[in-house]
Amino acid sequence: MRLVILALLLICVSINTKASILIEPYLNYLTGSSKFEGSNSGILNGDYVYSETGTNYGIKLGGTFDPIFFGASYELGNLKRKIDKVPREGITVNPSSNKIDTTLLGIIIGAKIPFLRFWGSYYIDSEWKYKDGSDPGAKDTVGGFGLGLGFTGLPFMSINLEYRSLEVKEHKNTSGVVTKYPTSTVSGQKYSDFLIGVSIPLEFL
């Protein structure tokens, strides 16, 4: 609902300024890592690092007022991860989840020049749902930012690269108990991901 309201406002602004309406479906492949730090837990203290891959798809809705474009994005995806590093040998990790269904709602603003587009994204806190592990059905609240670059030299298509920095703000288990990060023993999990993908930026007067 928030996306619809925001998109309608952006479209109204586009119409009033005689700009174009932007509709941009996209598809991405993701790779990266995430990390959290344990503290005040004796031998369990230190960094825990995961590697991850995934795919996501979504749509951007907004407007353009050359060379500026702006809008909102709504995205669905999946994430697979595995533990790569523990603070020391002998520590066994039972991850909360190895598979996560992701949702991201974002606000974007960018600029375009011949053959290239640049943009920044602010990702509003969104829910990620655990699919397996020790607590399937649990949810994380995640938010952060992204920086993107698109090559538009091909007809109708943009080839895109994006860097995202996301952070888990809170965790809600299947019993409804909410944990806000950081806690006294665990920092919030932070994601650093790179995405490559394609989109079709359609503009309508």
N, C-alpha and C positions, 0 to 999 in steps of 0.2 A: 504494500500500500504506500509506504514512504517513497518507493521508487516511482510509482505511478504519479503521485502528487508532484514530486520534484521534476519528473520529465514533462508534465503538463505545464509547469511554471516556465521551464526552459524553452518549451515550444512557443509559449505565448511571448516570451522575450524575443525569440527569433522572428516571429511574425511582426511584432511591433517595430523591430529594427530593420526589417526587410532583409534579414539574413536567411540562411538555409536551415532546414530541419535535418538533423543527422540521425541516421539509423545504421548501426554498425554491428552485425553479428560477428562473433569471433570464436576461434578454437585454439587452444594452447597445449603444449607439452611442457611439463615442469620437472626440474631437478634441483636439488639443493640439500640443505642440512638444517637441523634444529638442535638447540642446546638448552639445558637447564643446569643450574648449579645447586648442589646440596650443601648445607651448612649446619652447624650445631648438632651433627649426628655422628661424631667420631670418625671411624674409618670409612663411613659412607660419604664424607665430605668430598666435594670436587665437582668437576664437569662431567656431564653425561651428554654424549653427542649421538644424534641419529642422522642417517642419510635417508633421503626420500625421493620418490618420483611420483608423478601423477599426471592427470589430464583434466582440463576444465573447459567449459564452453559458456558463452554468455552473450549479452547484448548491451550495447551502449546506446542511449537515447539522449538527444540534446540538440544543439544547434551550432552553427558556424557564423562567424562574423569576420571574414578573412582579414588577417591570416589566423585568427584565433578560433579554436573550437572548444566546446565545453559540454558537460552533460553528466549523466549518472550511468552507472554500470551495475548490472545484476549478473551474477555468475554462479554456476553449479559445477562441482567437480568431485574428484576422488583422490585420495592421497594414500600411498603405501610407504611405510618406513620400517627401518631396522636399526637396532642399536649398533653403533660403530666403536664407541669409546666409553669406557668407565674409568673412574679415578685410579683404580689399581686392580691388579689381578686378583681373582677370587671372588669378586663382587658379581652376584647374579641379579639380572634385571628382568622383572616380569612387567613388560610394558603395559600401560593402560590400554593401548590399542595399537595394532599394526596397520589397520585400515580405517580411514576416516572419510566420511562424506562431508564435503566442504561447501559452504555458501559464503559469498562475499558481496556486500553492497558498497559501492564506491562512488565518489564524486571526482570527476576528472576535469582538467583544464590543460590545453596545449596549444601549439602553434604549428603551422605547416609552411614549408618552402618547397620549391620544385623538387620532386622525388623523395622528400623526407617529411616526417611528422615527429614531433617531440611532445611528450605529455607527462604530467604528474598525476598521481591518484592518491586520494585519501580514502582509506577503507574504514567505513563505519563498523563498529562492533557487530559481529555476525556470529551465528552459531555453527559450530562444527560438531558432527555427531559421530561417536565411536561405533564401529561395526563389530569389533571383536575384542579380544584381550580379557583383562580381569573384570571389566565393567561395561559390557556392550550396552549401548543406549545412553551412556553418559554424554555430556555435552561440554564443549569449551566455548567461551566467548573470546573471539579473536578480532584484532584490529591492527591498523598500521598504515604504511604508505608504499607506493610504487613509483618507479621512473621508467618510461618507455621510449622506444625509438622505432619508427616504422619506415620501411622503404616502399614507396608508392610508384615505382617505375613500371610496374606491370599493369595491364588493363584491369580495372575494376577491383584490384586486390592490393592489400598492404601486407608485407611480410614484417613481422613484429618481433622485437626483443624487449623484455622487461625484467627489471630487478625489483623484488619485493622484500620488504622487511616487515614482518608481522610478529605480534606478541600475544600470548594467551593472557587475558585479563582475569578470568575466573573460570572455575571448573564446577560443574553441577553433576553429581553422581545420580544413579538411577533411583536412589532413595530421596532425592530432592535436596540433599545437603550441598550448600554452595561454599566453595573455598575461593577467596580472593587472593591474588598474587601481587607482590611476593608475600610469603609467609615467613615464619621464624626459621624454617628449615629448608624451604625450596623457593628458588626464584621462579618467576614466570617463564614458561618455555618461549624461546625466541626462534623464529623461522627466518632463514636467509635463502631465498629461492631465485632461480633464473628461469625465465620462460621464453620459449620460441613458439611462434604461432602465425596464423593467418587470419585476416579479417576482410570484410567487404564494406568499406565506408560508403554508404549511400547518402547523397545529399539531395533534398527536394526544396524547391523554392516555395 
